Amino acid sequence: MIQVTRFKLYPSKEVEGKLFSNLHICSFVYNWCLEHNIWNDSVLPQLKEVYPDIKEVHSIVLQNVVHQIRDNIKALSELKKKGKKVGRLRHKSRHSMIFEQTGFKIDRDMLKLSKIGTIPIVISRPIDGTIKQIIIKHNKTNKWAAIIVSEDKIKEWYTFRRSYQKPGNSLKVVGIDLNVSNFSTDSNGLVIDHPKNVKKAEKKLKRQQKKLSRRKKGSFNRKKQKWIVAKVHEKVENRRNDFLHKTSRYYVDTYDLIALEELSIDRMVQKGNSGLSKAILDASWGKFENYVLYKAENAGKYAVQVIAKGTTQDCSVCGKIVPKDLSQRIHSCPYCGSVMPRDYNAAQNIKLRGIEMVGWGTPEPGTLDIEKLNTLAEIRTSILDVNNPEQVFVSETRISRL
Ligand SMILES: [Zn+2]
């Protein structure tokens, strides 16, 4: 089991200077290798002879710089193979460095880094297992963080065993439809809205970005405004991540099988046309699904991504195709007479596909109570119990306390 956790770092001025010079050297090596088309570890000893300053950086960190170029190039060529249009790798300054296996030590609330020094670290949650990697990161708002990657063999074994246990009768299953009008609608009728505090911060961000565009290039005021934008950006990001973590945590804690939609580009374009920025939505959905997937894996639960095609069009009660365009918010089936909110119908389909996918038998259509569905006028005010006894309507304020 791999655990990835971010911790805050508070380097002294002196150590910070060393961190910056280390990053600077990493950038130099990165760009040098790119320029000379060499991305092999064996270049490093020669490079050290020509540029002795490089020795100021731990050798594993340098190796990782070279490896990163190799990985990036590999990723690019893979995209190319798939027919995607790709550019070349560009020169850039690096804002992170990777320590692996050696060169670091954590002693209570101190992180010791080879060739850099000792940095106070806030260990805000326990680190499970052995530390494999520490990524030191400097962000745009001038803050430092350590991302710690650890591996826990015991937990892995435990999860492995659990995943081979046959699901019992009390199995709780949910399908989640991510959409534009609200953040998500699930197959138990729980609707989660886009978080208000994120919306508020997003508005502020837009305002500050507009201000930035009015500032003269190269001016001091522009620099200052850039800093403000980065600050607000960080705030939006933190609030959104917090929301995504809590929401995904709720699902993993509540259910044994969570079915999500596979997010394809077409799907995102089709779905993402609201007042919210499309890019932001796309990123949130992707992140949310990743959070659910890895949290479920950690908890020994099931999370699957089903094929998205037709989830909104198919009738979840009778299985017939009922075409509808984006503006139609209600699913009204002419074949079986069921009426329900569009997103709720999609969530049902996602759930059914999820059950099918893990091989727990094809669920019979018609197990849903049509009577109940027809009387459902507004999903937000009514909680619908279809197969699951456990029902809670979670408002945004409740989510924030979960
Ligand atoms: Zn139907």
Boltz pocket constraint, residues with backbone or C-beta under 6 A from the ligand:
constraints:
  - pocket:
      binder: B
      contacts: [[A, 315], [A, 316], [A, 317], [A, 318], [A, 319], [A, 320], [A, 333], [A, 334], [A, 335], [A, 336], [A, 337], [A, 338]]
      max_distance: 6.0
